[in-house]
Amino acid sequence: MITSSRRPIALITGASAGLGAEFARQLAADGWDLVIVARNVERLESAATTLRASGADVEVLRADLLSADGLRAVEARVAASGDRAIGMLVNNAGYGLPKSFHENSIDDEIGLAEMLILVPLRLTHAALSQMLPRRSGTIVNVASVAGYTPRETYGAAKTWMLSFTRWANVFYRKRGVTVSAIAPGFVYTEFHERMGVSRGSVPKALWLDADTVVRIGLRDVAKGRAISIPTARYKALVAIASLLPTSFVVAAAARRR
Ligand SMILES: NC(=O)c1ccc[n+]([C@@H]2O[C@H](COP(=O)([O-])OP(=O)(O)OC[C@H]3O[C@@H](n4cnc5c(N)ncnc54)[C@H](OP(=O)(O)O)[C@@H]3O)[C@@H](O)[C@H]2O)c1
């Protein structure tokens, strides 16, 4: 439990694996204390041991963000003020569904929309409740290049995140709070394995390391950018996709599930 740390505190959702675990490593190395959130408490405790050895205070918060109790507990921690106030929220936890919209159950689709839209929406609201009065804070939303290319409800949810972030970046900047989104392409994490889809359909040249994505992302966040698209290659792909007919982009994205 953090008591009177002078280091700023970052809360990261989905910190037991992939990009979230990498955010934890890089932020700890950069002088942040951490609150790490996910369901798998053994993995969180193991990560916490390593992170503490690098000098960070680490609070483990086991929570299923799709359960009412879990989300309430994380919201309360994000909204805490005084010595325990977090200076950075990283809305990172997420997953994808393996099938097409009509093939998934409506409960699975609603769960995905909750995870990718309602959870970051609620946690951002909770964070602003303590950041705006202090006129200080940073909110990082992990979106995806899928937000630029029509792709099932996953892409639509990430489009919501990019649009919300663009607005919030301008609106809250004057009030001392930076809101930024990072929109990566394909990243080597557990994401595709958890979804049960093979990485084989995606050319090697399109895969990024979590280390690169988080390093470029945090650099752009520090500059106050609304959106960070890690690597020139993906910036170019997003620019090209915006010029192509939707039917072409949808077909290309479907081949790369
Ligand atoms: N990998 C990619 O190619 C890629 C590309 C673009 C964007 N993204 C985005 O990057 C973010 C992180 O994904 P990743 O690639 O790092 O995936 P990952 O390696 O599968 O990690 C997902 C994280 O989310 C947590 N999580 C999942 N469901 C949860 C729940 N109900 N409650 C709490 N935590 C939950 C997992 O922890 P537990 O299982 O322990 O709960 C894990 O820590 C996501 O928002 C994803 O959409 C990924």
Ligand as a Chemical Component Dictionary entry (heavy atoms), coordinates in Angstrom:
data_LIG
# 
_chem_comp.id                   LIG 
_chem_comp.type                 NON-POLYMER 
_chem_comp.pdbx_formal_charge   0 
_chem_comp.three_letter_code    LIG 
# 
loop_
_chem_comp_atom.comp_id 
_chem_comp_atom.atom_id 
_chem_comp_atom.alt_atom_id 
_chem_comp_atom.type_symbol 
_chem_comp_atom.charge 
_chem_comp_atom.model_Cartn_x 
_chem_comp_atom.model_Cartn_y 
_chem_comp_atom.model_Cartn_z 
_chem_comp_atom.pdbx_ordinal 
LIG N1  N1  N 0  -1.722  -6.681  -29.499 1  
LIG C1  C1  C 0  -2.153  -5.969  -30.540 2  
LIG O1  O1  O 0  -1.899  -6.308  -31.709 3  
LIG C2  C2  C 0  -2.934  -4.687  -30.276 4  
LIG C3  C3  C 0  -3.020  -3.773  -31.332 5  
LIG C4  C4  C 0  -3.714  -2.577  -31.134 6  
LIG C5  C5  C 0  -4.293  -2.309  -29.908 7  
LIG N2  N2  N 1  -4.206  -3.229  -28.900 8  
LIG C6  C6  C 0  -4.861  -2.896  -27.632 9  
LIG O2  O2  O 0  -3.897  -2.941  -26.601 10 
LIG C7  C7  C 0  -4.539  -3.157  -25.349 11 
LIG C8  C8  C 0  -3.774  -4.203  -24.557 12 
LIG O3  O3  O 0  -3.822  -5.441  -25.268 13 
LIG P1  P1  P 0  -2.574  -6.434  -25.359 14 
LIG O4  O4  O 0  -2.244  -6.568  -26.784 15 
LIG O5  O5  O -1 -1.519  -6.050  -24.391 16 
LIG O6  O6  O 0  -3.309  -7.783  -24.931 17 
LIG P2  P2  P 0  -2.939  -8.907  -23.844 18 
LIG O7  O7  O 0  -1.489  -9.237  -23.880 19 
LIG O8  O8  O 0  -3.921  -10.005 -24.079 20 
LIG O9  O9  O 0  -3.255  -8.197  -22.441 21 
LIG C9  C9  C 0  -4.566  -7.862  -22.099 22 
LIG C10 C10 C 0  -4.612  -7.367  -20.661 23 
LIG O10 O10 O 0  -5.974  -7.002  -20.348 24 
LIG C11 C11 C 0  -6.351  -7.633  -19.119 25 
LIG N3  N3  N 0  -7.779  -7.915  -19.094 26 
LIG C12 C12 C 0  -8.514  -8.602  -20.021 27 
LIG N4  N4  N 0  -9.797  -8.709  -19.606 28 
LIG C13 C13 C 0  -9.867  -8.101  -18.385 29 
LIG C14 C14 C 0  -10.913 -7.893  -17.433 30 
LIG N5  N5  N 0  -12.155 -8.382  -17.650 31 
LIG N6  N6  N 0  -10.647 -7.209  -16.314 32 
LIG C15 C15 C 0  -9.388  -6.737  -16.068 33 
LIG N7  N7  N 0  -8.357  -6.894  -16.925 34 
LIG C16 C16 C 0  -8.602  -7.573  -18.067 35 
LIG C17 C17 C 0  -5.506  -8.913  -19.088 36 
LIG O11 O11 O 0  -5.289  -9.349  -17.754 37 
LIG P3  P3  P 0  -6.011  -10.574 -16.987 38 
LIG O12 O12 O 0  -6.261  -11.662 -17.985 39 
LIG O13 O13 O 0  -5.030  -10.920 -15.905 40 
LIG O14 O14 O 0  -7.259  -9.965  -16.436 41 
LIG C18 C18 C 0  -4.180  -8.421  -19.674 42 
LIG O15 O15 O 0  -3.403  -7.819  -18.662 43 
LIG C19 C19 C 0  -5.987  -3.527  -25.674 44 
LIG O16 O16 O 0  -6.828  -2.427  -25.421 45 
LIG C20 C20 C 0  -5.941  -3.851  -27.173 46 
LIG O17 O17 O 0  -7.201  -3.584  -27.788 47 
LIG C21 C21 C 0  -3.530  -4.402  -29.055 48 
# 
loop_
_chem_comp_bond.comp_id 
_chem_comp_bond.atom_id_1 
_chem_comp_bond.atom_id_2 
_chem_comp_bond.value_order 
_chem_comp_bond.pdbx_ordinal 
LIG N1  C1  SING 1  
LIG C1  O1  DOUB 2  
LIG C1  C2  SING 3  
LIG C2  C3  SING 4  
LIG C2  C21 DOUB 5  
LIG C3  C4  DOUB 6  
LIG C4  C5  SING 7  
LIG C5  N2  DOUB 8  
LIG N2  C6  SING 9  
LIG N2  C21 SING 10 
LIG C6  O2  SING 11 
LIG C6  C20 SING 12 
LIG O2  C7  SING 13 
LIG C7  C8  SING 14 
LIG C7  C19 SING 15 
LIG C8  O3  SING 16 
LIG O3  P1  SING 17 
LIG P1  O4  DOUB 18 
LIG P1  O5  SING 19 
LIG P1  O6  SING 20 
LIG O6  P2  SING 21 
LIG P2  O7  DOUB 22 
LIG P2  O8  SING 23 
LIG P2  O9  SING 24 
LIG O9  C9  SING 25 
LIG C9  C10 SING 26 
LIG C10 O10 SING 27 
LIG C10 C18 SING 28 
LIG O10 C11 SING 29 
LIG C11 N3  SING 30 
LIG C11 C17 SING 31 
LIG N3  C12 SING 32 
LIG N3  C16 SING 33 
LIG C12 N4  DOUB 34 
LIG N4  C13 SING 35 
LIG C13 C14 SING 36 
LIG C13 C16 DOUB 37 
LIG C14 N5  SING 38 
LIG C14 N6  DOUB 39 
LIG N6  C15 SING 40 
LIG C15 N7  DOUB 41 
LIG N7  C16 SING 42 
LIG C17 O11 SING 43 
LIG C17 C18 SING 44 
LIG O11 P3  SING 45 
LIG P3  O12 DOUB 46 
LIG P3  O13 SING 47 
LIG P3  O14 SING 48 
LIG C18 O15 SING 49 
LIG C19 O16 SING 50 
LIG C19 C20 SING 51 
LIG C20 O17 SING 52 
# 
